[in-house]
Amino acid sequence: MDISYHRHFSRSLGRDMEYKRYGHAGRPVVVFPTSQGRFYQFEDSGGAGALAEFVDTGRIQLFTVDGVDSESFFDKGGDVRQRIGRHEAYFAYVREEALPVFAATAAGANGGRMLKPLMTGCSMGGFHSSNFTFRFPELVCGVISLSGVYSTRGFLGDTLEGAVYYNSPLDYLPGIEGAILDRIRALRMVFCCGQGKWEEPMLVETRALEKVLQAKRIPAWVDYWGGDVDHDWPWWHKQLAYFFGRWLDEDLKQRLD
């Protein structure tokens, strides 16, 4: 597997940010880390290896971004406005700085063909990838979210003031209309959660998200795995291989039709 390390200064965050790229060609996939995880976590935990079949055959190239959760959602003693402001700066970094670089790199590897990125992540990465997809659907082709939460309540309490509201999908999705709703409906989306150990909060919010998606007539694959499926990497490895295989099979089918 081709692997490269990158570091650059982020004007949005005012500090250096790092990422790794895995693969030589294929659809770009942006991977968000789990809670307070770093850009190398996906490799160290075996996530990149779980997708090696698709990476090595040039069907996808992974871009594993760094996170700032310790400065935002997990800064328990910080002011809520400052914490959500830091997260907004992080999304600005992803949107305005990281994604253009990833797109150019991916296009160069694909003979100039521009492919919108697929967003993905497990646990907190599921929250980030889903929230980003819902907020900026014009920038992505879809999301595969595993064991995510879909509101800010577990981090910031019941407040929805200011930018908090716009980072709590269970609260803002019911009110979206018009062009942005149409763009979300056009995406391909997968939300999966197990029903085993440590999955209860994620299971509750996944079920709540499914109801919102149905009410807004937003197509999505919401899948629940069994009572033995825990909130942990061994199961996420299986889910990654399963859902990416089906996603990429559909990609191939669309090109052949």
N, C-alpha and C positions, 0 to 999 in steps of 0.2 A: 504494500500500500504506500503510495506517495504521500508524505507528510511534510508540511512546512510550518514554521513558526513565524509570527509577525507581531510587531510592536509599533505603535504610533501614538502621537500626542492627540488627544481629543480636545477640541476647542469647547465642546459642549460641557464636558466634565472637568476641564482644567487639569487633566493629568493623563499620563500614559495609559493606554488600553492595549490588551493583548488578545490574540486569537490564534487558532491553528486551523489549517486547511488539510483535509484528507481527500485524496483522489486526484485524478487527472482530467476528468471530463464528466459530463452529465448535468442533470438538473441541480442547481445550488440548493442546499438544505442548511438553514440557519438553526443551530442548536443552542438553546438557552440552558444554563446549568440549574441544578436543584438548589435548595435553600443555601444561600451564602457560598455557593460553589464557584469554582474558577474555570477558566477556559480549558484547562487540561483534565477536568473531572470526567468528561464523557469518555475520553480514552482510558484513563486510569480505572474507571469503574467497569470497563468492558463494553460500553455502548458502541464505540466505533467498531470494535471487533464483531459485535452482533450484526452490523450492517456491512461487513467486509465483502460479502458476495456481491452486493450492489455497487460498492465503491470500486472494487478491483476490476469490475467489468465495465466501468465508465458510465454507469446509469445515474449515479449521483456523485456529487462532491460536497463534503461536509465543511461547514464553517462554524467552529465552536466559539461563541463569543464569551467574553468575560462578563461578570456581573458586579453589581454594586449594592446587593441586598443589605449588607451590613451597614450601609450608609442611609438606607431608606426604610424598607419594611421591617427590618430586624433591629433597627436602632431604637430599642424600647424606651430609652430615656430622652429621646429627642423630641423636638416640637413637631407636631403633625404636619404643619405647613412646610417646614424645612425638609422633612422626610419625603413627602410626596413631591416636593420641588426637585429633590435629588433624583427621584425616579423619573420625573418628566425630563430632566436633563439626560438621563440614561436612554430613554426612548428617542430623544433627539439625536443622540450619538448613533444609535442603531439605524435610525431612519435616514439621517442626513450625511453621516460619515461612513459607517460600516457597509450599509447595503450598496451604495454606489461602487465601492471598491470590490465587493463580492460579485456584483453584477458584471463589472468589467473583466474581472479575473475569469469568471465562469464563461462569459462570451468568448474570450480569447481562447479558452480551451475547447469551445464548441464550434469552432470555425466561424465565429461572428454571430452565431444564433443566440438571440436574447431569450432567456427563459426566466420567468418570475420565480422567486424562491419559495420553497415550502418551509414553513416554520414548524418547529417541533421542540419538545422538552418533556421532562418527567417531573412530577410533583410541582415545585415552584417554577420549574421550566415550563410546565404545562400551563400555569397561570400566565406567565409572561408571553408565551407564544400565542395563546388564545387571545389575550387582551390586545396584543399588537395586531393580530389578524382582524379582529372586530373593529379596531379603531382606524386601521389603515388598509382596508381591503384592496385598494387600488395598487398596492405595492407588492402583493403576494399572490400565490396561486392557491393557497390553502394552509391547513394546519393538521398535524397529528399530535394531539395532546393526551398524555398518559398520566392518570392519577393527579389531575390538577384541581385547584380550587378556582372559583370564578367570582369571588367577591373580595373586598378588602377587610371584611369584618374580623377575620381572624388575626389581622395585623394591626388595624387602626381603630378597632371598635365600631360603634354604630354611626360615627360621623360620616357624612357625605359632602362636607363643605368643600368648595373650590374644586381643585383638580382631583380630589379623592373620588368624587362621583364618576369622573371619566376614566377611572381605572378599576371600576367595580362592575363587570359585565352583567351580573344578575340585576343590577339596578339601572344601568343605562340602556341595555338592549331592548327592554320593553318599550322605550320611548322613541327608538329610531324609526325614521320613515324616509321616503323619497329615494334619492339616488344612492345614498350609502347603503340603505337596506337592499336595493337591487344588486349592488356590487357584492354584498355579503352573500346573498342568495346564489350568486354565480360561482362561488368558491366551492372547492371540495374540502370537507372537514370531517375529521375523525376525533371523537372523544371517548376514551376508554377508562374504565376504573375496575379494579378488582373488588372483591367483597371479603377479603381476608384481614389479617392483622394490620393495624395502623391505617386502614383505608376508610374508616367511618366518616371523618369530616369531608374527605374528598368524594365519597359516595353520595353523601347528602347533597353536596353542591352540584355534582354531576347530574343527579336526578332533577334538581331544580333548574339547571341549565337546559336539560332536555325539554322540560315543560315550556320554558321561554322560547326555545327554538321552534317548537311545534306551534305555539301561539302566533309567532311571527311568520310562520310558513317558510322557515329557513331550512333547507335540506341539510342533513348531517347524519353521519353514521355514529350513533351512540351505542357503545357496546359495554356490557357488564360481564366480567369474568367471574369465576366461581369463588366459593367460600374459602378455598385453599390458596387464593391468589393474593399475596401480601404486597404491601407498599414497600417494595425493595427491588434492587437491581436485577436479581435473577429472573423475576417475572417481567420486568421492563424489557430485558433482552429478548424474551420470547415475543412480547407484544411488538417491539420494534421490527423484528424480522417479519412477523405476520402482516402487520399493516403496511409496511413499506413494500413488501412483495405484492400485495394487492393493488396498492396505489400505482406502482410502476407498471404492473400488467395493464392497468387501465390507461396509463400514459401511452404505452405501446399500441394498444388497441385503437386509441384516438388517432395516432399517426398513420395507422394502416387503413383506417376507414376512409 
